[in-house]
């Protein structure tokens, strides 16, 4: 069974945690840096030196508002032998790629299931992470123990702090790409730092406060759930945070705004959040690990659409594959990872690649 490399980190000191991370993931971090050097050049026509200069601009804000998380990033640079600005470029890739008005990717589908909808009264957060096919080659699992009472398991690109995850307090966080009329591209808190800080929280309210109160220059959707049987979807934009509450114990989201729909600038032809919600609601009250996995493998396409890229609509399926025909790996996307976070059971189940093809590996806390 193929699985992502698991990086195990054990220290009370944030810098030392980063050093351990960087040393274990050194090769994959370098692979990611090489990939983004090409990707930024092709998509933004920006030389790597310009990207590093932009990444450096985030340090002052992070020193003030995210000192522990920045210490981890400094440690990652030390442990991997990479420059701090290069590590920051990895952590700020979401923000940097929004600097030009490019067509936005349909990146990720997520959902939360509360006790009233689950078999046995559990709480789950689920996500398919859709992104560039080449990124799958440098994704890692981070297993973090701060030796002070908090342990985190999550998924990320090597060198980034974290993208999605769960902690032993039953708090889970994941995110989706989002754009709005409020996006300015100003320096704000990189989403990798926001999620890392939220996953250090001991309860639902604290995690939500981190997301809501972090400064933003671009929009990002963040779904927060906890073993308290709570969940909320936060469409976090520079103009405010729009909240989407669960209905009948289920909330789903993709890449268009729902609570703040009038401010959305991404108008896709298909709304994967609706597809996922229909699949989940069809098993309301019976949702468990196996049914959740099945829901994440949905390949529904708009009737009548061809199956060849770039004419196809298959890229907007919940479970997205590399399309047929000639492809450009810097312009298409696929499901590079699928995650089911069992908040009540304090276990992350993560699949490398499309969930219809791979197997989920359990990472208990």
Long-range contacts (C-beta under 8 A, 24 or more apart in sequence): 1-358, 1-359, 1-361, 2-352, 2-353, 2-358, 3-141, 3-350, 3-352, 3-361, 4-139, 4-140, 4-141, 4-155, 4-337, 4-350, 4-352, 5-140, 5-141, 6-140, 6-141, 6-142, 6-143, 6-363, 7-140, 7-141, 7-142, 7-143, 8-143, 9-142, 9-143, 9-144, 9-145, 10-145, 10-147, 11-146, 11-147, 12-146, 12-147, 12-148, 13-71, 14-68, 14-69, 14-71, 14-72, 14-75, 15-71, 15-72, 15-74, 15-75, 15-78, 16-75, 17-72, 17-75, 17-144, 17-146, 18-71, 18-72, 18-73, 18-74, 18-75, 18-76, 18-77, 18-78, 18-79, 19-75, 19-76, 19-78, 19-79, 20-75, 20-79, 21-72, 21-75, 21-76, 21-79, 21-142, 22-75, 22-76, 22-77, 22-78, 22-79, 22-80, 22-81, 22-82, 22-159, 23-79, 23-80, 24-79, 25-80, 25-140, 25-158, 25-159, 26-79, 26-80, 26-81, 28-137, 28-138, 28-140, 28-158, 28-159, 29-76, 29-80, 29-82, 29-87, 29-90, 29-138, 29-158, 29-159, 30-80, 30-82, 31-137, 31-138, 31-158, 32-90, 32-135, 32-138, 32-157, 32-158, 32-159, 33-82, 33-86, 33-89, 33-90, 33-159, 35-134, 35-135, 35-138, 36-89, 36-90, 36-93, 38-330, 39-132, 39-330, 40-89, 40-96, 40-97, 42-330, 43-97, 43-102, 43-330, 44-96, 44-97, 44-99, 44-100, 44-102, 51-89, 51-96, 52-83, 52-85, 52-86, 52-88, 52-89, 53-85, 54-89, 54-92, 54-96, 54-99, 55-85, 55-86, 55-88, 55-89, 55-91, 55-92, 55-96, 56-85, 56-88, 57-187, 58-88, 58-92, 58-95, 58-187, 58-189, 58-190, 59-88, 61-187, 61-188, 61-189, 61-215, 62-189, 62-190, 62-193, 65-189, 65-214, 65-215, 66-189, 66-193, 66-197, 68-197, 68-200, 69-161, 69-193, 69-196, 69-197, 70-193, 72-161, 72-196, 73-161, 73-193, 76-159, 80-159, 82-159, 87-159, 88-190, 90-157, 90-158, 90-159, 90-160, 91-159, 91-160, 91-161, 91-190, 91-192, 91-193, 92-190, 92-192, 93-157, 94-177, 94-190, 94-191, 94-192, 94-218, 94-220, 95-185, 95-188, 95-190, 95-191, 95-217, 95-218, 98-179, 98-183, 98-185, 98-218, 99-185, 104-177, 104-179, 104-255, 104-265, 104-266, 105-130, 105-131, 105-177, 105-255, 105-333, 106-130, 106-177, 106-254, 106-255, 106-268, 106-272, 106-315, 106-316, 106-333, 107-131, 107-176, 107-177, 107-255, 107-333, 108-174, 108-175, 108-176, 108-177, 108-254, 108-255, 109-176, 109-252, 109-253, 109-254, 109-272, 109-273, 109-276, 109-318, 110-174, 110-175, 110-176, 110-221, 110-223, 110-252, 110-253, 110-254, 111-223, 111-250, 111-251, 111-252, 111-253, 111-273, 111-276, 111-277, 111-280, 112-223, 112-225, 112-231, 112-233, 112-246, 112-250, 112-251, 112-252, 113-249, 113-250, 113-280, 113-287, 113-292, 114-225, 114-229, 114-230, 114-231, 114-246, 114-249, 114-250, 115-229, 115-249, 116-248, 116-249, 116-285, 117-248, 117-249, 117-250, 117-280, 117-281, 117-284, 117-285, 117-287, 118-249, 118-285, 118-287, 118-288, 119-285, 119-286, 119-287, 119-288, 120-288, 121-344, 122-288, 122-342, 122-343, 122-344, 122-345, 123-170, 123-225, 123-226, 123-227, 123-228, 123-229, 123-230, 123-231, 123-343, 123-344, 124-225, 124-287, 124-292, 124-340, 124-341, 124-342, 124-343, 125-166, 125-172, 125-173, 125-174, 125-223, 125-225, 125-231, 125-339, 125-340, 125-341, 125-343, 126-292, 126-295, 126-296, 126-339, 126-340, 126-341, 127-164, 127-174, 127-223, 127-338, 127-339, 128-296, 128-318, 128-319, 128-320, 128-335, 128-337, 128-338, 128-355, 129-155, 129-163, 129-164, 129-335, 129-336, 129-337, 129-338, 129-339, 130-320, 130-333, 130-334, 130-335, 130-336, 131-333, 131-334, 131-336, 132-329, 132-330, 132-332, 132-333, 132-336, 133-322, 133-329, 133-332, 133-333, 133-334, 133-336, 134-329, 135-336, 136-334, 136-336, 136-337, 136-352, 136-353, 139-336, 139-337, 139-352, 141-350, 141-363, 143-363, 146-200, 150-200, 150-202, 151-365, 152-199, 152-200, 153-348, 153-363, 153-365, 154-199, 154-348, 155-337, 155-339, 155-348, 155-350, 156-192, 160-192, 161-192, 161-193, 161-195, 161-196, 162-192, 162-195, 162-196, 162-199, 163-192, 163-195, 164-195, 164-339, 164-341, 165-195, 165-199, 165-341, 165-348, 166-199, 166-341, 166-343, 166-346, 166-347, 166-348, 166-365, 167-199, 167-200, 167-201, 167-365, 168-346, 168-365, 169-201, 169-202, 169-203, 169-226, 169-227, 170-226, 170-227, 170-228, 170-343, 170-344, 170-346, 171-198, 171-199, 171-201, 171-202, 171-203, 171-204, 171-206, 171-207, 171-224, 171-225, 171-226, 171-227, 171-343, 172-199, 172-224, 172-225, 172-226, 172-341, 172-343, 173-198, 173-199, 173-207, 173-211, 173-222, 173-223, 173-224, 173-225, 174-222, 174-223, 174-339, 174-341, 175-220, 175-221, 175-222, 175-223, 176-220, 176-221, 176-223, 176-253, 176-254, 176-255, 177-220, 177-221, 177-255, 178-219, 178-220, 178-221, 178-235, 178-236, 178-237, 178-255, 178-257, 178-266, 179-218, 179-219, 179-264, 179-265, 179-266, 180-219, 180-235, 180-237, 180-238, 180-239, 180-257, 180-260, 180-263, 180-264, 180-265, 181-239, 181-263, 181-264, 181-265, 182-219, 182-237, 182-238, 182-239, 182-240, 182-263, 183-217, 183-218, 183-219, 183-237, 183-238, 183-265, 184-217, 184-218, 184-238, 185-217, 185-218, 186-217, 186-238, 187-217, 188-214, 188-215, 188-216, 188-217, 188-218, 188-238, 189-214, 189-215, 189-216, 191-220, 191-222, 194-220, 194-222, 195-222, 198-222, 198-224, 203-228, 204-228, 204-230, 208-232, 208-234, 211-236, 211-241, 212-236, 212-241, 221-253, 221-255, 221-257, 223-251, 223-253, 225-341, 225-343, 226-343, 227-343, 227-344, 227-346, 233-258, 233-259, 235-259, 235-260, 237-263, 239-263, 248-281, 248-284, 249-284, 250-277, 250-280, 250-281, 250-284, 252-276, 252-277, 252-280, 268-316, 269-302, 269-313, 269-316, 270-302, 270-313, 270-316, 272-316, 272-317, 272-318, 275-300, 275-317, 275-318, 276-318, 279-318, 289-340, 289-342, 289-349, 289-360, 292-340, 293-338, 293-340, 293-355, 293-360, 296-338, 296-340, 296-355, 297-354, 297-355, 297-356, 299-356, 319-354, 319-355, 319-356, 320-354, 321-354
